[in-house]
């Protein structure tokens, strides 16, 4: 598994707060993310894109972490750490 990555600008989902902004992001196949609300762009890796897609589909944090364990063949601790780190990055960038 590649640790989820979100560049700086160029548990349950209720703990995520409002994810409506996350749903508005435009994510290209090659990892460019455009935020139409702010005009900012980001770069994201495939793992981060998966996490955003899973959150947007309504999966809870616990389900996303379990999915990461299955998809990337990592233990629960690694998946949870990487998930929380990525969510912190989303918060820091005011995407959730």
C-alpha positions in Angstrom: 0.0 0.0 0.0 1.2 3.5 -0.7 0.6 5.8 2.2 -2.3 8.1 1.2 -1.0 11.4 0.1 -2.6 14.8 -0.5 -0.3 17.7 -1.5 -0.7 21.0 0.1 -2.4 23.5 -2.2 -0.3 24.8 -5.8 -14.5 6.0 13.9 -17.6 7.2 11.8 -18.1 9.8 9.2 -19.9 12.0 11.7 -16.5 12.5 13.3 -15.3 13.7 9.9 -17.8 16.6 10.1 -19.4 17.9 6.9 -18.1 15.9 3.9 -20.2 17.9 1.3 -17.1 19.8 0.3 -15.3 16.5 -0.3 -18.0 15.5 -2.7 -17.5 18.6 -4.8 -13.9 17.8 -5.6 -13.0 16.9 -9.1 -10.4 14.1 -9.2 -8.7 13.1 -12.4 -7.5 9.6 -13.2 -3.9 10.8 -12.9 -4.3 12.3 -9.4 -5.0 15.9 -9.9 -7.7 17.3 -7.7 -9.5 20.6 -8.4 -11.6 22.3 -5.7 -14.2 24.3 -7.5 -15.2 26.2 -4.3 -11.7 27.7 -3.9 -10.0 27.2 -7.2 -7.1 25.4 -5.5 -5.5 22.3 -7.0 -3.9 19.4 -5.2 -2.1 16.2 -6.1 -3.4 12.9 -4.6 -2.1 9.3 -4.9 -4.4 6.3 -5.7 -4.7 5.4 -2.0 -5.9 8.9 -1.1 -8.3 8.8 -4.1 -9.7 5.5 -2.9 -10.3 6.9 0.6 -12.1 9.9 -0.7 -14.2 7.7 -3.0 -15.1 5.4 0.0 -16.0 8.3 2.3 -18.1 9.8 -0.5 -19.9 6.5 -0.9 -21.0 6.7 2.7 -18.6 4.2 4.3 -17.9 4.8 8.0 -14.3 5.3 9.1 -14.2 1.7 10.5 -15.4 0.3 7.2 -12.8 2.4 5.2 -10.1 1.1 7.5 -11.2 -2.5 7.0 -11.3 -1.9 3.3 -7.8 -0.5 3.4 -6.6 -3.7 5.2 -8.2 -5.9 2.5 -7.2 -3.8 -0.5 -3.6 -3.1 0.5 -2.9 -6.2 2.6 -1.9 -4.2 5.7 -2.6 -4.7 9.4 -5.3 -2.7 11.2 -2.8 -0.4 13.0 -1.2 0.6 9.7 -4.5 1.2 8.0 -5.9 3.2 10.9 -2.7 5.3 11.2 -2.6 6.1 7.5 -6.4 6.8 7.4 -6.2 9.2 10.3 -3.2 10.9 8.9 -4.9 11.4 5.5 -8.1 12.7 7.2 -6.0 15.2 9.2 -4.5 16.4 5.9 -8.1 16.8 4.5 -9.0 18.9 7.6 -5.8 20.9 7.5 -6.7 21.8 3.9 -10.3 22.6 4.9 -11.7 19.9 2.6 -13.8 18.4 5.5 
